[in-house]
Amino acid sequence: MERTAPGVALAKRIGTGVVFIPLFYVFTRYAPVWAFSAFVVLLGAVGQWEFTAMFRRVGVAAYPWVGLVAGVLVTGSFGLDRAAPWVLTLVVAGLLSVGLAHRGEFPPRWEGVALTLLGVCYVNWLLGHAILLRALPQGADWIFLLVWVTWVGESAAYFVGSTLGRHRLAPRISPRKTIEGAVAQLAVSPLASLVGRWWFFPECGLRDALVVGLLLGVVGQLGDLAESWIKRSARTKDTGSLIPGHGGLLDRLDSLLFNTPALFYYARFVASP
């Protein structure tokens, strides 16, 4: 497989950011909360479709349309007061019922149902926490801090790993990830959080900014490795080609899928008032 030169790939990433970040800022800051929630639901739907498509390409019969509808319901439920737990319960029961209705070979194969359910939990349930985070006091600033720290940390890991990396972090899961890149992300993320505090979120305390940076620097890498593990099981490099320099939408959301719930629970239950 032909590898893209690090400089070219990095330029594509920066170009994507230059186009996307201003639009994202204006939308998150000034759009109504319901519009932001609808945007998150749309992201979840695209991510769910990419997830099932990965496995369909290698012959695993997942349920793309069932997963799409179930995912939209789960992500959208975060915008309704206390609806998420019971909607997820109904979705789990409904997906298992789809498996029971299958009249194919015996004994039945559950890979399709299991993967569809995994996609709903992995993509839609985790991503739905962005709606909860936006609904908090200073919610837009928490969203900006989430995206800023994650993006800067990932960029540092990519640049250091591709130029200075020598020691593989998890060669069986993601051969191109290095210990040097992981250390760079862990070191840069708290600094990015402090810059974010100074730049656009002065209400965030110094201690909270440092803890958030460390938290996102660690959890985001776990999310990145988790997606790499999933892609490895589907024998694919990218989940799609939607975003230049990144691949599919899930390739861009991998760290955010773990970081978003982590930041929400920290901001909701731990951060200084």
C-alpha positions as CSV (number, residue, x, y, z in Angstrom):
1,M,0.0,0.0,0.0
2,E,1.4,3.4,-0.9
3,R,2.0,5.7,2.0
4,T,1.3,9.4,1.9
5,A,4.3,11.5,2.8
6,P,4.0,13.0,6.3
7,G,4.3,16.6,5.1
8,V,1.5,16.1,2.5
9,A,-0.8,14.4,5.0
10,L,-0.1,17.1,7.6
11,A,-0.9,19.8,5.0
12,K,-4.2,18.1,4.2
13,R,-5.0,18.0,7.9
14,I,-4.2,21.6,8.4
15,G,-6.2,22.6,5.3
16,T,-9.2,20.7,6.6
17,G,-8.9,22.4,9.9
18,V,-8.6,25.9,8.3
19,V,-12.0,25.3,6.5
20,F,-13.8,23.4,9.3
21,I,-12.8,25.2,12.5
22,P,-14.2,28.7,11.7
23,L,-17.5,27.1,10.6
24,F,-17.6,24.9,13.7
25,Y,-16.9,27.9,16.0
26,V,-19.7,30.0,14.5
27,F,-22.2,27.2,14.5
28,T,-21.4,26.1,18.1
29,R,-21.3,29.6,19.5
30,Y,-24.3,31.1,17.8
31,A,-26.7,28.4,16.5
32,P,-29.6,27.3,18.7
33,V,-29.0,24.4,21.0
34,W,-31.5,22.3,19.0
35,A,-29.5,22.9,15.8
36,F,-26.3,21.8,17.5
37,S,-28.1,18.7,18.7
38,A,-29.3,18.0,15.2
39,F,-25.8,18.4,13.9
40,V,-24.5,15.8,16.5
41,V,-27.3,13.4,15.5
42,L,-26.2,13.8,11.8
43,L,-22.6,13.1,12.7
44,G,-23.7,10.0,14.6
45,A,-25.7,8.8,11.7
46,V,-22.8,9.1,9.3
47,G,-20.4,7.5,11.8
48,Q,-22.8,4.6,12.3
49,W,-23.1,4.1,8.5
50,E,-19.3,4.0,8.1
51,F,-19.1,1.5,11.0
52,T,-21.4,-1.0,9.5
53,A,-19.9,-0.4,6.0
54,M,-16.5,-1.4,7.2
55,F,-17.7,-4.8,8.2
56,R,-20.0,-5.3,5.2
57,R,-16.9,-4.8,2.9
58,V,-15.3,-7.9,4.5
59,G,-18.5,-10.0,4.3
60,V,-20.0,-9.6,7.8
61,A,-23.8,-9.2,7.4
62,A,-24.5,-6.2,9.7
63,Y,-27.8,-4.4,9.6
64,P,-27.0,-0.9,8.2
65,W,-30.5,0.6,8.1
66,V,-31.5,-0.9,11.4
67,G,-28.3,0.5,12.9
68,L,-28.9,3.9,11.3
69,V,-32.4,4.2,12.7
70,A,-31.3,2.9,16.1
71,G,-28.3,5.2,16.2
72,V,-30.4,8.3,15.4
73,L,-32.8,7.4,18.2
74,V,-30.0,6.9,20.7
75,T,-28.1,10.1,19.9
76,G,-31.2,12.2,19.6
77,S,-32.4,10.9,23.0
78,F,-29.6,12.9,24.7
79,G,-31.5,16.1,23.7
80,L,-34.6,15.0,25.6
81,D,-34.8,15.2,29.4
82,R,-33.8,11.8,30.9
83,A,-34.7,9.9,27.8
84,A,-31.4,8.4,26.9
85,P,-31.4,5.3,29.3
86,W,-34.8,4.1,28.3
87,V,-34.3,4.7,24.6
88,L,-31.0,2.7,24.8
89,T,-32.9,-0.1,26.6
90,L,-35.5,-0.2,23.9
91,V,-32.9,-0.2,21.1
92,V,-30.9,-3.1,22.7
93,A,-34.1,-5.1,23.1
94,G,-35.2,-4.2,19.5
95,L,-31.8,-5.2,18.0
96,L,-31.9,-8.5,19.8
97,S,-35.4,-9.1,18.5
98,V,-34.1,-8.5,15.0
99,G,-31.7,-11.4,15.6
100,L,-34.5,-13.6,16.8
101,A,-36.5,-12.9,13.7
102,H,-33.7,-14.1,11.4
103,R,-34.6,-17.3,9.5
104,G,-31.3,-18.1,8.0
105,E,-28.9,-20.9,8.9
106,F,-29.0,-22.9,12.1
107,P,-27.5,-22.4,14.6
108,P,-28.0,-18.7,14.1
109,R,-25.1,-16.3,13.5
110,W,-25.1,-13.3,15.8
111,E,-22.3,-11.3,14.3
112,G,-24.5,-8.9,12.4
113,V,-26.7,-8.1,15.5
114,A,-23.6,-7.9,17.8
115,L,-21.7,-5.6,15.4
116,T,-24.8,-3.4,14.9
117,L,-25.3,-3.1,18.6
118,L,-21.6,-2.4,19.1
119,G,-21.8,0.4,16.5
120,V,-24.8,2.0,18.3
121,C,-23.0,1.9,21.7
122,Y,-19.6,2.9,20.3
123,V,-20.6,5.7,18.0
124,N,-24.1,7.0,18.9
125,W,-24.1,6.5,22.7
126,L,-20.7,8.0,23.2
127,L,-21.2,10.8,20.8
128,G,-24.5,11.8,22.3
129,H,-22.6,13.1,25.3
130,A,-21.7,16.1,23.2
131,I,-25.3,17.2,23.4
132,L,-25.1,17.0,27.2
133,L,-21.8,18.9,27.3
134,R,-23.2,21.7,25.1
135,A,-26.2,22.0,27.5
136,L,-24.0,22.7,30.5
137,P,-23.3,26.3,31.7
138,Q,-20.5,27.6,29.5
139,G,-21.3,24.6,27.3
140,A,-20.0,26.1,24.1
141,D,-16.7,26.8,25.8
142,W,-16.4,23.3,27.0
143,I,-17.0,22.0,23.5
144,F,-14.3,24.3,22.1
145,L,-11.9,23.2,24.8
146,L,-12.7,19.5,24.0
147,V,-12.1,20.0,20.3
148,W,-9.1,22.3,20.7
149,V,-7.2,20.0,23.1
150,T,-8.0,16.9,21.2
151,W,-7.0,18.4,17.9
152,V,-3.7,19.9,19.1
153,G,-2.8,16.7,21.0
154,E,-3.4,14.5,18.0
155,S,-1.5,16.8,15.7
156,A,1.5,16.8,18.1
157,A,1.4,13.0,18.2
158,Y,1.2,12.7,14.4
159,F,4.0,15.2,13.8
160,V,6.4,13.8,16.4
161,G,5.5,10.2,15.6
162,S,6.0,10.6,11.9
163,T,9.3,12.5,12.2
164,L,11.0,11.3,15.4
165,G,9.1,8.1,16.3
166,R,11.2,5.0,16.6
167,H,9.5,2.8,19.1
168,R,6.1,1.3,18.3
169,L,3.4,1.8,20.8
170,A,1.0,-1.0,19.8
171,P,2.4,-2.7,16.7
172,R,-0.3,-5.3,16.3
173,I,-3.1,-2.8,16.6
174,S,-1.6,0.3,14.9
175,P,1.9,-0.1,13.5
176,R,2.3,3.6,12.8
177,K,1.7,4.8,16.3
178,T,4.8,5.4,18.4
179,I,5.7,5.9,22.0
180,E,7.3,9.2,21.1
181,G,4.1,10.4,19.6
182,A,2.1,9.3,22.6
183,V,4.4,11.1,24.9
184,A,4.2,14.2,22.8
185,Q,0.4,14.1,22.9
186,L,0.4,13.6,26.7
187,A,2.9,16.6,27.1
188,V,1.2,19.0,24.7
189,S,-2.4,18.4,25.7
190,P,-2.2,20.2,29.1
191,L,-0.4,23.1,27.4
192,A,-3.1,23.3,24.8
193,S,-5.7,23.3,27.6
194,L,-3.9,26.2,29.3
195,V,-3.8,28.1,26.1
196,G,-7.5,27.4,25.6
197,R,-8.2,28.8,29.1
198,W,-6.3,32.0,28.4
199,W,-7.7,32.3,24.8
200,F,-11.4,31.7,25.1
201,F,-12.3,30.0,28.4
202,P,-11.1,32.2,31.3
203,E,-13.9,30.9,33.6
204,C,-12.1,27.5,33.6
205,G,-9.8,27.3,36.7
206,L,-6.1,26.6,36.4
207,R,-6.4,23.3,38.1
208,D,-9.3,22.2,36.0
209,A,-7.4,23.2,32.8
210,L,-4.4,21.1,33.7
211,V,-6.5,18.1,34.8
212,V,-8.6,18.4,31.6
213,G,-5.5,18.5,29.5
214,L,-4.1,15.3,31.1
215,L,-7.4,13.6,31.0
216,L,-8.0,14.2,27.3
217,G,-4.4,13.4,26.5
218,V,-4.7,10.0,28.0
219,V,-8.3,9.1,27.2
220,G,-8.1,10.4,23.6
221,Q,-5.2,8.0,22.9
222,L,-7.3,5.1,24.2
223,G,-10.1,6.1,21.8
224,D,-7.6,6.3,19.0
225,L,-6.3,2.8,19.7
226,A,-9.8,1.4,20.2
227,E,-10.8,2.6,16.7
228,S,-7.6,1.2,15.3
229,W,-8.4,-2.2,16.9
230,I,-11.9,-2.1,15.3
231,K,-10.5,-1.2,11.9
232,R,-7.9,-3.9,12.2
233,S,-10.6,-6.5,12.9
234,A,-12.3,-5.3,9.7
235,R,-9.0,-5.3,7.7
236,T,-9.4,-1.7,6.7
237,K,-7.1,1.3,6.9
238,D,-9.7,4.1,6.8
239,T,-13.4,4.1,7.6
240,G,-14.1,6.2,4.5
241,S,-12.8,9.1,2.4
242,L,-15.1,11.9,3.5
243,I,-12.5,14.2,5.1
244,P,-9.3,15.0,3.2
245,G,-6.2,14.0,5.2
246,H,-8.2,12.0,7.7
247,G,-10.2,9.4,5.8
248,G,-13.7,8.8,7.1
249,L,-15.7,10.7,9.7
250,L,-14.9,8.0,12.3
251,D,-11.2,8.5,11.6
252,R,-11.7,12.1,12.8
253,L,-14.0,11.3,15.7
254,D,-12.0,8.4,17.2
255,S,-10.4,10.3,20.1
256,L,-13.5,12.5,20.5
257,L,-15.8,9.5,21.0
258,F,-13.9,8.7,24.2
259,N,-13.0,12.3,25.2
260,T,-16.5,13.7,25.0
261,P,-18.0,11.5,27.7
262,A,-14.8,11.9,29.8
263,L,-15.0,15.7,29.6
264,F,-18.7,15.8,30.2
265,Y,-18.5,13.8,33.5
266,Y,-15.6,15.8,34.6
267,A,-17.3,19.2,33.9
268,R,-20.6,18.0,35.4
269,F,-19.4,16.4,38.6
270,V,-15.8,17.4,39.3
271,A,-14.9,20.8,37.9
272,S,-14.9,23.8,40.2
273,P,-18.2,25.8,40.0
